[in-house]
Amino acid sequence: MLDEVESMKITTIVDNNTLSRDLQSTWGLSILVSVTVKDKLFNILMDTSGSVPAFFHNIDKLGINLQNIDAIFISHRHGDHCGALPQVLQSIAKPVMVYVPSFRFFDTDYLQKLGGIQVATDKATVLFPGGMSTGDVGRGLSEHALIVNVKNKGLMIITGCSHPGVVEIIRKASELSEVSRVYGIMGGFHISGSEAKRVANYLKEIAVKMVSPAHCTDKEAKEIIKQKLEKEYISNGSGLVITI
């Protein structure tokens, strides 16, 4: 069974929508995941978005110091999720692990010159006590999701675009972590209206306590999920902060 973290804080740095006039929105996604593990804080940056200006504007407004980043997690190879990675690494200016799915879409030597140590997680990989990658899920585009097991809560799953399917990712996360209780899921769901009904019914069935679709989840899909899980639904956008 996957170890537990004491607490978890999730901050949406960049999304298609913004929750504040002070923050920028653009097509893409970047999320900061901060967890407390045995009284130590671990910060993992999930995706960087594709917009260098939006990313750096928003971290400045949100008071996020890139020097505190312990690892970077790139969900998949699309530019709206990893386009700003080189500039982010240059700003971190220290060696940092960059976890990618099995498809090596960055030149390892180039990344290393910027301080990035590329690690391909084609199989499920524990990244820190209480947190792991699903490994490459699905048969198409290589993509992995981040799983965190929060004490007394259950699994919190963070997705990039969910190209393999939201339901499939959740089932895989439970199987790999050996934790059946799913607290919540947030990130890109990559679904439209018809598929949203199936996803919403499944989330209701497994009794999630929180759901926050972002990025590539279309408006109709968000509305369907919100109607089905009104109490559990949280609107996402640049500036969202969730503490678990």
KESE-698895 format. One record per residue (C-alpha): residue in one letter; y negated, z negated, x negated. Coordinates in nm, 4 decimals. Layout:
! KESE-698895
ZATOR res    north       up     east
ZATOR   A        Y        Z        X
...
! end
This chain:
! KESE-698895
ZATOR res    north       up     east
ZATOR   M   0.0000   0.0000   0.0000
ZATOR   L  -0.3513   0.0825  -0.1180
ZATOR   D  -0.5472  -0.2200  -0.2409
ZATOR   E  -0.8513  -0.3408  -0.0473
ZATOR   V  -1.2214  -0.3458  -0.1268
ZATOR   E  -1.4294  -0.6407  -0.0109
ZATOR   S  -1.7111  -0.4329   0.1341
ZATOR   M  -1.8466  -0.0791   0.1502
ZATOR   K  -2.1866   0.0844   0.1843
ZATOR   I  -2.2260   0.4538   0.2655
ZATOR   T  -2.5546   0.6416   0.2257
ZATOR   T  -2.6043   1.0013   0.3338
ZATOR   I  -2.8301   1.1526   0.0682
ZATOR   V  -2.8385   1.5112   0.1947
ZATOR   D  -2.7265   1.6601   0.5250
ZATOR   N  -2.8225   1.9488   0.7542
ZATOR   N  -3.0192   1.6957   0.9594
ZATOR   T  -3.2483   1.4136   0.8553
ZATOR   L  -3.3083   1.0743   1.0139
ZATOR   S  -3.6460   1.0302   0.8447
ZATOR   R  -3.9563   1.2436   0.8046
ZATOR   D  -3.9720   1.1271   0.4433
ZATOR   L  -3.6362   1.2883   0.3639
ZATOR   Q  -3.5388   1.6520   0.3351
ZATOR   S  -3.2551   1.8280   0.5150
ZATOR   T  -3.0722   2.1403   0.4052
ZATOR   W  -2.7372   2.3079   0.4640
ZATOR   G  -2.5059   2.0939   0.2527
ZATOR   L  -2.3781   1.7425   0.2033
ZATOR   S  -2.4086   1.4576  -0.0448
ZATOR   I  -2.2985   1.0995   0.0181
ZATOR   L  -2.3160   0.7875  -0.1977
ZATOR   V  -2.0234   0.5498  -0.1527
ZATOR   S  -2.0704   0.1991  -0.2945
ZATOR   V  -1.7828  -0.0483  -0.2828
ZATOR   T  -1.7370  -0.4044  -0.4000
ZATOR   V  -1.4080  -0.4490  -0.5840
ZATOR   K  -1.3268  -0.7974  -0.7112
ZATOR   D  -1.6980  -0.8870  -0.7273
ZATOR   K  -1.7794  -0.5643  -0.9131
ZATOR   L  -1.9835  -0.2796  -0.7658
ZATOR   F  -1.8422   0.0736  -0.7973
ZATOR   N  -2.0597   0.3724  -0.7053
ZATOR   I  -1.9071   0.7123  -0.6394
ZATOR   L  -2.1186   1.0158  -0.5556
ZATOR   M  -1.9351   1.2411  -0.3131
ZATOR   D  -2.0683   1.5967  -0.3387
ZATOR   T  -2.4168   1.6845  -0.4596
ZATOR   S  -2.5269   1.9385  -0.1978
ZATOR   G  -2.6443   2.2770  -0.3190
ZATOR   S  -3.0144   2.1957  -0.3206
ZATOR   V  -3.1531   2.0449  -0.6387
ZATOR   P  -3.5003   1.9822  -0.4850
ZATOR   A  -3.3632   1.8130  -0.1708
ZATOR   F  -3.1151   1.5997  -0.3640
ZATOR   F  -3.3664   1.4645  -0.6152
ZATOR   H  -3.6405   1.4208  -0.3556
ZATOR   N  -3.4086   1.2160  -0.1363
ZATOR   I  -3.2623   0.9922  -0.4070
ZATOR   D  -3.6179   0.9119  -0.5148
ZATOR   K  -3.7163   0.8170  -0.1594
ZATOR   L  -3.3921   0.6217  -0.1081
ZATOR   G  -3.4283   0.4349  -0.4371
ZATOR   I  -3.0974   0.5573  -0.5771
ZATOR   N  -3.0621   0.5339  -0.9562
ZATOR   L  -2.8194   0.7933  -1.0914
ZATOR   Q  -2.7596   0.5752  -1.3973
ZATOR   N  -2.5562   0.3505  -1.1681
ZATOR   I  -2.3127   0.6283  -1.0711
ZATOR   D  -1.9610   0.5493  -1.1964
ZATOR   A  -1.7878   0.8701  -1.0830
ZATOR   I  -1.8489   1.1948  -0.8965
ZATOR   F  -1.6153   1.3274  -0.6275
ZATOR   I  -1.6441   1.6973  -0.5391
ZATOR   S  -1.4632   1.7694  -0.2126
ZATOR   H  -1.4266   2.1461  -0.2620
ZATOR   R  -1.5740   2.4426  -0.4446
ZATOR   H  -1.8360   2.5650  -0.1985
ZATOR   G  -2.1876   2.5723  -0.3402
ZATOR   D  -2.3410   2.3636  -0.0621
ZATOR   H  -2.1271   2.0747  -0.1867
ZATOR   C  -2.1426   2.1165  -0.5637
ZATOR   G  -2.4345   2.3467  -0.6442
ZATOR   A  -2.6537   2.0666  -0.7793
ZATOR   L  -2.3789   1.9152  -0.9970
ZATOR   P  -2.5050   2.0445  -1.3362
ZATOR   Q  -2.8521   1.8987  -1.2786
ZATOR   V  -2.7046   1.5717  -1.1514
ZATOR   L  -2.4920   1.5374  -1.4651
ZATOR   Q  -2.7920   1.6097  -1.6858
ZATOR   S  -2.9829   1.3314  -1.5110
ZATOR   I  -2.6978   1.0818  -1.5394
ZATOR   A  -2.6927   1.1540  -1.9147
ZATOR   K  -2.3692   0.9670  -1.9850
ZATOR   P  -1.9984   1.0532  -1.9646
ZATOR   V  -1.8769   1.0387  -1.6049
ZATOR   M  -1.5535   1.1380  -1.4333
ZATOR   V  -1.5818   1.4360  -1.1991
ZATOR   Y  -1.2898   1.4441  -0.9554
ZATOR   V  -1.2185   1.7891  -0.8124
ZATOR   P  -0.9289   1.9332  -0.6092
ZATOR   S  -0.6635   2.1405  -0.7833
ZATOR   F  -0.8797   2.4532  -0.8074
ZATOR   R  -1.0794   2.4179  -1.1302
ZATOR   F  -1.4023   2.5808  -1.0271
ZATOR   F  -1.6096   2.4561  -1.3206
ZATOR   D  -1.5638   2.5540  -1.6818
ZATOR   T  -1.4283   2.2360  -1.8426
ZATOR   D  -1.6127   2.2860  -2.1721
ZATOR   Y  -1.9428   2.3555  -1.9965
ZATOR   L  -1.9030   2.0490  -1.7762
ZATOR   Q  -1.8154   1.8350  -2.0768
ZATOR   K  -2.1346   1.9391  -2.2553
ZATOR   L  -2.3247   1.8005  -1.9579
ZATOR   G  -2.1259   1.4760  -1.9704
ZATOR   G  -1.8780   1.5541  -1.6945
ZATOR   I  -1.5106   1.4805  -1.7520
ZATOR   Q  -1.3285   1.7065  -1.5056
ZATOR   V  -1.0181   1.5575  -1.3443
ZATOR   A  -0.8128   1.7720  -1.1050
ZATOR   T  -0.6522   1.5644  -0.8289
ZATOR   D  -0.3986   1.8093  -0.6915
ZATOR   K  -0.1897   1.5070  -0.5910
ZATOR   A  -0.2959   1.1773  -0.4352
ZATOR   T  -0.4785   0.9779  -0.7021
ZATOR   V  -0.6061   0.6187  -0.7058
ZATOR   L  -0.9672   0.6281  -0.8286
ZATOR   F  -1.0391   0.2550  -0.8166
ZATOR   P  -0.8665  -0.0486  -0.6613
ZATOR   G  -0.8905   0.0186  -0.2886
ZATOR   G  -0.9996   0.3816  -0.3164
ZATOR   M  -0.8122   0.7069  -0.3624
ZATOR   S  -0.8192   1.0833  -0.3262
ZATOR   T  -0.5873   1.2455  -0.0749
ZATOR   G  -0.5127   1.5098  -0.3338
ZATOR   D  -0.5234   1.8737  -0.2333
ZATOR   V  -0.4643   1.8926   0.1436
ZATOR   G  -0.3677   2.2074   0.3295
ZATOR   R  -0.2565   2.5506   0.2186
ZATOR   G  -0.5856   2.7382   0.2071
ZATOR   L  -0.9031   2.6319   0.0317
ZATOR   S  -0.8407   2.3445  -0.2083
ZATOR   E  -1.0043   2.0328  -0.0667
ZATOR   H  -0.9542   1.6600  -0.0962
ZATOR   A  -1.1011   1.3645   0.0925
ZATOR   L  -1.1966   1.0143  -0.0166
ZATOR   I  -1.0052   0.7181   0.1282
ZATOR   V  -1.1243   0.3568   0.1051
ZATOR   N  -0.9282   0.0606   0.2412
ZATOR   V  -1.1784  -0.2037   0.3547
ZATOR   K  -1.0611  -0.5632   0.3876
ZATOR   N  -0.9969  -0.6702   0.7484
ZATOR   K  -1.1127  -0.3272   0.8706
ZATOR   G  -0.8737  -0.0536   0.7613
ZATOR   L  -0.9241   0.2943   0.6226
ZATOR   M  -1.2636   0.4575   0.5941
ZATOR   I  -1.2252   0.8309   0.5327
ZATOR   I  -1.5059   1.0469   0.3917
ZATOR   T  -1.4694   1.4235   0.4211
ZATOR   G  -1.6584   1.7170   0.2751
ZATOR   C  -1.5859   1.9972   0.5218
ZATOR   S  -1.2363   1.9161   0.6529
ZATOR   H  -1.1184   2.2743   0.6062
ZATOR   P  -0.7539   2.1542   0.6260
ZATOR   G  -0.8305   1.9892   0.9631
ZATOR   V  -0.9686   1.6467   1.0580
ZATOR   V  -0.6484   1.5249   1.2242
ZATOR   E  -0.4381   1.6491   0.9346
ZATOR   I  -0.6590   1.4676   0.6821
ZATOR   I  -0.6423   1.1400   0.8757
ZATOR   R  -0.2645   1.1569   0.9041
ZATOR   K  -0.2359   1.2369   0.5351
ZATOR   A  -0.4666   0.9479   0.4451
ZATOR   S  -0.2558   0.6982   0.6420
ZATOR   E   0.0650   0.8332   0.4946
ZATOR   L  -0.0553   0.8238   0.1346
ZATOR   S  -0.2284   0.4860   0.1523
ZATOR   E   0.0482   0.3284   0.3604
ZATOR   V  -0.2252   0.1861   0.5842
ZATOR   S  -0.1898   0.2724   0.9538
ZATOR   R  -0.5181   0.1250   1.0744
ZATOR   V  -0.8044   0.3757   1.0528
ZATOR   Y  -1.1462   0.2144   1.0842
ZATOR   G  -1.3527   0.5293   1.0758
ZATOR   I  -1.4250   0.8775   0.9484
ZATOR   M  -1.7459   1.0525   0.8513
ZATOR   G  -1.8524   1.3785   0.6887
ZATOR   G  -1.8149   1.7455   0.7669
ZATOR   F  -1.5554   1.8207   1.0367
ZATOR   H  -1.5875   2.2020   1.0391
ZATOR   I  -1.5064   2.2291   1.4096
ZATOR   S  -1.6526   2.3870   1.7207
ZATOR   G  -1.6183   2.2991   2.0888
ZATOR   S  -1.2514   2.3706   2.1652
ZATOR   E  -1.1163   2.2007   1.8537
ZATOR   A  -1.3572   1.9098   1.9022
ZATOR   K  -1.1755   1.8071   2.2207
ZATOR   R  -0.8464   1.7726   2.0326
ZATOR   V  -1.0148   1.5781   1.7528
ZATOR   A  -1.2026   1.3512   1.9940
ZATOR   N  -0.8846   1.2735   2.1891
ZATOR   Y  -0.6996   1.1919   1.8682
ZATOR   L  -0.9772   0.9636   1.7412
ZATOR   K  -0.9753   0.7844   2.0763
ZATOR   E  -0.5980   0.7549   2.0640
ZATOR   I  -0.5959   0.5881   1.7214
ZATOR   A  -0.8880   0.3643   1.8267
ZATOR   V  -1.1323   0.4298   1.5446
ZATOR   K  -1.4276   0.1926   1.5337
ZATOR   M  -1.6703   0.4419   1.3841
ZATOR   V  -1.7090   0.8199   1.3751
ZATOR   S  -2.0016   1.0048   1.2207
ZATOR   P  -1.9650   1.3838   1.2014
ZATOR   A  -2.2074   1.5651   0.9723
ZATOR   H  -2.2928   1.8930   0.8017
ZATOR   C  -2.0654   2.1744   0.9286
ZATOR   T  -1.9805   2.0066   1.2607
ZATOR   D  -2.1617   2.2148   1.5218
ZATOR   K  -2.3859   2.0636   1.7905
ZATOR   E  -2.1408   2.1206   2.0748
ZATOR   A  -1.8608   1.9521   1.8799
ZATOR   K  -2.0813   1.6529   1.8028
ZATOR   E  -2.1699   1.6172   2.1702
ZATOR   I  -1.8045   1.6331   2.2778
ZATOR   I  -1.7095   1.3641   2.0263
ZATOR   K  -2.0082   1.1519   2.1266
ZATOR   Q  -1.9147   1.1680   2.4958
ZATOR   K  -1.5555   1.0676   2.4214
ZATOR   L  -1.6433   0.7914   2.1734
ZATOR   E  -1.9891   0.6834   2.2814
ZATOR   K  -1.9720   0.3295   2.1394
ZATOR   E  -1.8135   0.4399   1.8131
ZATOR   Y  -2.0389   0.7401   1.7503
ZATOR   I  -2.3108   0.7271   1.4833
ZATOR   S  -2.5547   1.0169   1.4398
ZATOR   N  -2.5533   1.1375   1.0813
ZATOR   G  -2.8296   1.2825   0.8677
ZATOR   S  -3.0179   1.2347   0.5428
ZATOR   G  -3.1011   0.8646   0.5175
ZATOR   L  -2.8110   0.7227   0.7181
ZATOR   V  -2.6906   0.3913   0.5749
ZATOR   I  -2.3710   0.2272   0.6993
ZATOR   T  -2.2391  -0.1080   0.5773
ZATOR   I  -1.8781  -0.2024   0.6451
! end
